[in-house]
Amino acid sequence: MDTLSLIGIALALIAIFGGQAIEGGSISSLLQLAAFMIVGAGTVGAVLLQSPRATFVHGMRLLRWIARAPTHDAQAAIAQIVDWARVARKDGILALEGSLATVSDSFVRNGLQLLVDGFEPDGIRNALEVEIDAWAERHRAAARVWEAAGGYAPTIGILGAVLGLIHVMENLSDPTKLGGGIAVAFVATIYGVGSANLLFLPIAAKLKALIGAEVHHREMILDGLLGIANGENPKLIQLRLLGYLA
C-alpha cells in the first residue's frame, strides 16, 4: 500500500475544507451538486472525446497504482541474473532452459527464451527494446488521460462559474436566488482548479514516474541478459547491474 499517496490526498482535502472552516465559512457551502456535475461530467466528457476507448480504460485501471504501486526487488533480480550467468558460463546457455518455468515476469521470460533459443545479442537487444518501448508508450498514453483531465478541469470550472453568473444575472429581481447562483459560480472554479492541481496532475506525474521506474528496471534486466549472451564474467555483470541502483 502506497501510504504516501493516500496521505497526500488526505492533506489536500484537509487543506481545502480546513481552510474554509478556519476562515469561518461553512463546509457545506463547498458541497454544490450543480458545480460538481458541471466540472465532473464536463471533464470526463472532454477526456472521452480526446482519448481512444482502450487508452481511456487503461488510464482508469492505472489509478490503482496510486494506492498500490508495482514494485520490484532489484537486488533479487540482479542475484538471479548473476546466478544464470554462472550456470551459462559453466554448463552453457542451454542449461538455462529449465529456469523458464520458474520465471513469472513475462518480459524476463521472453528475454530468457530468446537467450536459450540462441539468438545473437543484437537480435535480443532489438526485440526487447521494442517490447520496452511499446510497453512504455502504451502506459504513458494512459497516464496522459489524467494529464488531460488536469488541463480541462480548470477551464470547465470557469465555464461553471460563467453559468452561475448567468443564473445570477437572470434573477437580479429575486434576491432569494442570488446566493445559489453565486455559490455555484465560485464553487465550480474551486472544483476545477482544485481537482486539476490536487488530484489529476499529481496522479499523472506519479504514474509517469512509476512507468519510468519500470522502464529502468527492464533496461537493467536487458543489460544483464545481454551480458550472459556475450559470455561476460558473472562478477562483471553484477557490478554493472548494481550501478542501476545508484
Buried (B, 14 or more C-beta within 10 A) or exposed (E): EBEEBEEBBEEBEEEBBEEBEEEEEEEEEBEBEBBBBBBBEBBBEBBEEBBEEEBBEBBEEBEEBBEEBEEBEBEEBBEBBBEBBBBBBEEEBEBBEEBEEEBEBEBBBBBBBBBBEEBEBEEBBEBBEEBBEEBBEEBBBBBBBBBBBBBBBBBBBBBBBEBBBEBBEEBEEEEEBBEBBBBBBBBBBBBBBBBBBBBBBBBBBBBBEBBEBBBEBBBBBBBBBBBBBEEBEBEEBBEBBBEBEE
